[in-house]
Amino acid sequence: MSTAPTFTLGAANTASSLRTASTTSYGGGQLDVTSPKVQISSGGFALSTNKFVGAGMSNGQGGLRGTAAMQMRIRTMSPSIDICYFEGVEQQQTNPGIALYITDVATGVRQRAQLNDYRSNDSAAWRYLRFDLPSAADRIWELSFDATASLRSFNLAPGYDLVDLPATPASQPKIQFVWDSYGEPGVVSQASVATDMVKKGVLSQFAEKFGCPNPQINARGGTGFLNPANTLGTYATRRGYGDTTRYGQQDLFAAGVSLNDDVGLNAAYTDSALSDAMKSYFQGVAADQPSPTIIMGWGPQTSVNRAANQTRWNVAKAAFLSVAAADAAPSRFVWLDGSPSGDDWFNGVVDGPDNTHMVRAWHDTLSTRMANTAYNALVAIAG
């Protein structure tokens, strides 16, 4: 950034005042946020009002089970903010898993802070961060957190307050994704997580290519149409939490098949079981997201540890298209064929040390391949 923030780590277990709390003791009180001054949401900024109690959203709201990240968006003249947050059980790393974007309201320029703007230590999961800019100015601050991280509090510089946020441009599409760990914002490889990948993952990049800087990313590692990953929940379970309706009607709703549903992991995950689960889920999504929402799907990944064959892609495609055929507007269903016989998305894929998750550069590659397939499919529909 041209005026890069500096980073200060607060002392662990010291008092952290909530802006609207009943107590200033560490970890106490609650943060109530209301439109139009603050937007805090799971995975994107579709919500204009929400309530965080304690460490974050409850499981029933999808904050821990169904969503990859918390995000906060504020507008203020303050030259600094400080926050306290729980880093999350998945991503307790040396570098905090946070992406910071700042927009200069006067110029409209939106810039991302660089990795070297963040400095940290390997303290406990609770983090205290301070971001400083050289001077006060009208700016929009966007903080995006990694994986299961959750916000505890935030404070402005003394004497400053919040300003009403501008409305989201009507031309900016609303996009929501459902997937597995490939969609989580910071996962590069379980053995080598790069926490500066927040907002740089494959789904964030996919959405950016279609003009959506803040998609709703409903992705959790280990899950799928069949695999609940213990308590994290299948796609259908998370739909039961309201995750397919909470953010209102989308312009594009997309869900991908996961290798977590591979029959090699569980003998019950047969082709017919996957087909039935997909049909049930997408029928529900079609009801939750009626026309003109575009509903998109794609098949499973290929990794060093496990690879889906063409038959599995064909089964998934057939299930998806059967739902499309029964819909009042079948052309709004778009299947992205990244299979070996299609656009072959995973040809040459490079995994990290865990032999399951892509290295950093492959998030760029896969997002481009997926977006190209989607673009061509949409152009074909539009004629």
C-alpha positions as a printed Julia matrix, in Angstrom:
383×3 Matrix{Float64}:
   0.0     0.0     0.0
   1.21    3.52   -0.66
   0.68    4.36    3.02
   1.16    0.91    4.5
  -0.2     0.16    7.93
   2.16   -0.67   10.73
   1.45   -3.57   12.99
   1.57   -3.76   16.78
   0.83   -6.87   18.81
  -0.8    -6.18   22.16
   0.11   -8.03   25.33
  -1.8   -11.25   25.82
  -4.64  -11.35   28.36
  -4.79   -7.58   28.86
  -8.03   -5.61   28.88
  -9.66   -5.08   25.49
 -12.58   -2.66   25.43
 -15.5    -3.57   23.24
 -17.05   -0.6    21.48
 -20.53   -1.43   22.72
 -19.81   -3.73   25.61
 -21.04   -3.88   29.17
 -17.56   -4.62   30.47
 -13.95   -3.89   29.55
 -12.51   -7.03   31.1
 -10.6    -9.39   28.84
 -12.96  -11.6    26.9
 -16.04  -10.13   28.53
 -19.16   -8.46   27.21
 -20.58   -8.74   23.74
 -20.4    -6.81   20.53
 -23.67   -5.75   18.94
 -23.36   -4.25   15.49
 -26.16   -2.62   13.53
 -26.53   -1.24   10.02
 -25.46    1.08    8.49
 -22.17    1.64   10.37
 -20.74   -1.88   10.55
 -20.97   -4.99    8.45
 -19.79   -8.23   10.02
 -20.58  -11.47    8.31
 -19.48  -14.97    7.46
 -17.61  -15.2     4.21
 -18.74  -11.88    2.73
 -20.58   -8.64    3.27
 -24.14   -9.54    2.33
 -25.24   -9.04    5.94
 -25.72   -5.46    7.05
 -26.5    -6.38   10.62
 -25.4    -9.22   12.86
 -24.65  -10.02   16.47
 -21.52  -11.66   17.75
 -21.61  -13.04   21.27
 -18.32  -13.91   22.9
 -15.87  -15.4    20.44
 -18.11  -15.37   17.41
 -21.19  -16.7    15.71
 -22.88  -19.82   16.98
 -22.7   -23.09   15.09
 -26.34  -22.83   14.15
 -25.64  -19.64   12.23
 -22.86  -21.28   10.26
 -20.06  -19.22   11.8
 -18.05  -22.26   12.77
 -19.64  -25.14   10.89
 -20.41  -23.8     7.49
 -18.24  -20.84    6.72
 -14.61  -20.33    5.94
 -14.06  -16.9     7.41
 -15.38  -13.94    9.35
 -15.2   -10.5     7.78
 -15.63   -6.97    9.14
 -16.19   -3.8     7.12
 -16.23   -0.31    8.64
 -15.86    3.29    7.5
 -14.1     5.81    9.69
 -11.82    8.85    9.75
  -9.72    7.12   12.41
  -6.04    6.7    11.54
  -5.93    3.37   13.37
  -7.94    0.45   14.64
  -7.1    -2.29   17.08
  -8.77   -5.65   17.3
  -8.86   -8.71   19.48
  -9.74  -12.02   17.84
  -9.52  -15.76   18.32
  -7.18  -17.15   15.71
  -9.1   -20.38   15.21
  -8.23  -23.99   15.85
  -7.24  -24.68   12.23
  -4.87  -21.83   11.51
  -2.8   -21.1    14.61
   0.27  -19.97   12.74
   3.21  -17.64   13.32
   1.69  -15.06   10.97
  -1.88  -13.93   11.72
  -4.34  -15.14    9.12
  -5.8   -11.76    8.24
  -6.19   -9.83    5.01
  -6.63   -6.07    5.28
  -7.98   -3.93    2.44
  -8.31   -0.16    2.74
 -10.31    2.01    0.33
  -9.68    5.75    0.1
 -13.22    7.12   -0.16
 -12.08   10.29   -1.94
 -10.25    8.47   -4.74
 -11.99    5.09   -4.69
  -8.6     3.33   -4.68
  -8.74   -0.05   -2.86
  -5.42   -1.55   -1.8
  -4.33   -4.66    0.07
  -1.78   -4.53    2.85
   1.24   -6.71    2.12
   2.42   -9.65    4.17
   5.33   -7.71    5.6
   2.88   -5.23    7.1
   1.91   -7.95    9.56
   4.26   -8.99   12.31
   3.5   -11.46   15.01
   4.79  -13.98   17.45
   3.7   -17.49   18.37
   1.59  -16.43   21.34
  -1.7   -18.01   22.4
  -4.68  -18.24   20.06
  -6.02  -14.87   21.22
  -4.5   -12.1    19.12
  -4.32   -8.36   19.71
  -3.52   -6.35   16.57
  -3.2    -2.66   15.84
  -3.17   -1.13   12.37
  -1.83    2.43   12.02
  -1.9     4.81    9.05
   0.11    8.04    8.82
  -2.91   10.36    9.1
  -6.64   10.54    9.56
  -8.76   10.28    6.39
 -12.11    8.96    5.2
 -11.43    5.28    4.57
 -13.25    1.95    4.37
 -11.47   -0.84    6.24
 -12.11   -4.48    5.3
 -10.73   -7.18    7.6
 -11.0   -10.78    6.46
 -10.07  -13.59    8.85
  -8.78  -17.06    8.11
 -10.71  -20.3     8.62
 -12.39  -20.57   12.02
 -11.06  -17.27   13.38
 -13.65  -15.11   15.13
 -13.75  -11.48   16.17
 -13.88  -10.51   19.82
 -13.67   -6.72   19.69
 -12.45   -3.68   17.84
 -11.61   -0.12   18.86
 -10.87    3.12   17.02
  -8.35    5.78   17.93
  -9.64    8.02   20.77
 -11.99   10.74   19.56
 -13.04    8.99   16.35
 -16.29    7.25   15.5
 -17.77    5.25   12.65
 -19.32    6.7     9.5
 -22.24    5.21    7.58
 -21.08    2.74    4.97
 -21.97    3.35    1.32
 -24.41    1.0    -0.34
 -23.01   -1.9    -2.34
 -23.08   -0.98   -6.05
 -26.04   -2.57   -7.79
 -23.74   -3.67  -10.61
 -21.64   -5.82   -8.24
 -22.84   -9.43   -8.49
 -23.65  -11.52   -5.45
 -21.88  -14.89   -5.5
 -21.99  -17.74   -3.0
 -19.86  -20.9    -3.0
 -20.19  -24.21   -1.17
 -17.19  -26.55   -1.17
 -14.58  -28.23    1.0
 -11.07  -27.23    2.17
 -10.15  -26.26   -1.39
 -12.42  -23.28   -0.87
 -11.17  -22.27    2.56
  -9.34  -18.95    2.37
  -5.93  -19.92    3.76
  -5.42  -23.58    2.99
  -2.46  -24.27    0.72
  -1.3   -27.5     2.28
  -2.01  -28.88    5.72
   1.72  -29.26    6.25
   2.52  -25.76    5.03
  -0.25  -23.21    5.49
   0.41  -19.76    4.05
  -1.78  -17.46    6.1
  -1.38  -14.56    3.7
  -3.58  -16.54    1.31
  -6.73  -15.04    2.87
  -8.76  -13.56    0.01
  -6.3   -15.06   -2.48
  -7.72  -18.59   -2.55
  -9.23  -20.19   -5.62
 -12.85  -19.18   -4.91
 -12.01  -15.59   -3.97
 -10.06  -15.26   -7.22
 -12.88  -16.91   -9.2
 -15.36  -14.37   -7.84
 -13.03  -11.42   -8.45
 -12.84  -12.39  -12.13
 -16.62  -11.93  -12.3
 -16.59   -8.58  -10.5
 -17.42   -9.75   -6.97
 -14.74   -8.74   -4.43
 -16.53  -10.28   -1.44
 -18.25  -13.58   -2.22
 -19.96  -15.7     0.39
 -17.62  -18.68    0.8
 -19.34  -21.53    2.58
 -16.44  -23.99    2.52
 -15.27  -26.33    5.26
 -12.48  -28.85    5.18
 -13.35  -32.54    5.15
 -16.98  -32.04    4.16
 -18.97  -32.89    1.03
 -22.4   -33.93   -0.17
 -22.0   -37.13    1.89
 -19.13  -36.56    4.31
 -20.01  -34.53    7.43
 -16.4   -34.37    8.7
 -17.62  -35.23   12.19
 -19.63  -32.2    13.37
 -18.86  -29.74   10.57
 -21.83  -30.94    8.53
 -22.54  -32.04    4.98
 -23.69  -29.49    2.45
 -27.28  -30.48    3.21
 -26.74  -30.12    6.95
 -25.4   -26.63    6.46
 -28.35  -25.81    4.23
 -30.46  -26.79    7.23
 -28.7   -24.06    9.2
 -30.0   -21.57    6.64
 -26.7   -21.13    4.84
 -28.36  -21.12    1.4
 -30.87  -18.38    2.3
 -29.16  -16.26    4.98
 -27.49  -13.92    2.51
 -30.55  -13.34    0.36
 -30.92  -14.12   -3.31
 -27.63  -14.52   -5.15
 -26.78  -13.87   -8.77
 -24.67  -17.03   -8.78
 -24.77  -19.99   -6.4
 -22.12  -22.67   -6.92
 -21.33  -25.96   -5.19
 -18.56  -28.41   -6.06
 -18.28  -32.16   -5.55
 -15.52  -33.14   -3.12
 -12.98  -35.93   -2.95
 -14.12  -36.21    0.66
 -17.08  -38.12   -0.79
 -14.85  -40.68   -2.5
 -15.91  -44.31   -2.09
 -12.31  -45.11   -1.17
 -12.82  -43.16    2.06
 -16.15  -44.73    2.9
 -17.71  -47.76    1.22
 -21.14  -46.15    1.63
 -20.17  -43.27   -0.64
 -21.21  -45.08   -3.81
 -22.11  -43.48   -7.13
 -25.8   -43.88   -6.38
 -25.39  -42.37   -2.9
 -23.6   -39.34   -4.34
 -26.22  -38.98   -7.06
 -29.1   -39.07   -4.57
 -27.41  -36.57   -2.24
 -26.66  -34.17   -5.08
 -30.2   -34.33   -6.45
 -31.7   -33.65   -3.03
 -29.32  -30.78   -2.31
 -29.66  -28.98   -5.63
 -33.45  -29.38   -5.56
 -33.36  -27.58   -2.22
 -31.02  -24.91   -3.56
 -33.3   -24.37   -6.55
 -36.15  -23.64   -4.14
 -33.98  -21.44   -1.9
 -32.48  -19.55   -4.85
 -35.25  -19.26   -7.46
 -34.81  -17.91  -10.98
 -33.0   -15.81  -12.12
 -30.21  -17.09   -9.83
 -27.66  -19.1   -11.82
 -26.92  -22.44  -10.14
 -23.52  -23.89  -10.93
 -21.85  -27.2   -10.13
 -18.64  -29.08  -10.86
 -17.02  -32.42  -10.16
 -14.36  -33.58   -7.68
 -10.69  -32.66   -7.49
  -7.59  -34.63   -8.39
  -4.74  -34.85   -5.89
  -1.65  -36.96   -5.35
  -3.38  -38.96   -2.62
  -6.67  -39.49   -4.41
  -8.14  -38.9    -7.83
 -11.69  -39.21   -9.1
 -12.14  -41.09  -12.36
 -14.2   -39.96  -15.33
 -17.12  -42.14  -14.23
 -17.46  -40.17  -10.99
 -17.56  -36.89  -12.93
 -20.21  -38.35  -15.23
 -22.36  -39.48  -12.29
 -22.15  -36.04  -10.71
 -22.97  -34.29  -13.99
 -25.98  -36.54  -14.61
 -27.36  -35.89  -11.14
 -26.96  -32.13  -11.54
 -28.55  -32.04  -14.98
 -31.49  -34.16  -13.84
 -32.38  -31.43  -11.36
 -31.96  -28.83  -14.09
 -34.33  -30.71  -16.39
 -37.1   -30.58  -13.79
 -36.64  -26.87  -13.04
 -38.94  -24.25  -14.53
 -35.85  -22.5   -15.92
 -33.4   -25.3   -16.76
 -30.97  -23.03  -18.61
 -30.0   -21.37  -15.32
 -28.25  -24.6   -14.27
 -24.63  -24.54  -15.45
 -22.36  -27.58  -15.12
 -18.64  -26.84  -15.34
 -16.88  -29.8   -16.92
 -13.38  -29.77  -15.51
 -13.08  -33.55  -15.92
 -10.24  -35.26  -17.84
 -12.54  -35.49  -20.89
 -13.6   -31.87  -20.48
 -11.45  -28.84  -19.66
  -9.14  -31.01  -17.53
  -8.72  -28.5   -14.69
  -6.35  -30.61  -12.62
  -3.94  -31.59  -15.37
  -0.46  -30.97  -13.91
  -1.76  -30.02  -10.48
   0.98  -29.49   -7.9
   0.17  -30.42   -4.31
   1.98  -29.4    -1.17
   3.62  -31.65    1.42
   0.32  -33.22    2.44
  -0.26  -34.48   -1.14
  -3.86  -33.27   -0.92
  -3.98  -29.49   -1.08
  -2.61  -27.3    -3.84
   0.5   -25.17   -3.52
   0.01  -21.43   -3.63
   0.54  -20.93   -7.37
  -2.09  -23.52   -8.18
  -4.83  -21.44   -6.59
  -4.1   -18.93   -9.37
  -4.06  -21.64  -12.04
  -7.23  -23.41  -10.94
  -9.21  -20.2   -10.48
  -8.31  -19.16  -14.02
  -9.26  -22.54  -15.49
 -12.54  -22.61  -13.59
 -13.4   -19.03  -14.55
 -12.65  -19.68  -18.22
 -14.95  -22.71  -18.22
 -17.67  -20.74  -16.45
 -17.32  -17.77  -18.81
 -17.6   -19.95  -21.9
 -20.63  -21.76  -20.46
 -22.39  -18.51  -19.62
 -21.65  -17.01  -23.02
 -23.11  -20.11  -24.66
 -26.3   -19.72  -22.64
 -26.57  -16.01  -23.39
 -26.07  -16.7   -27.09
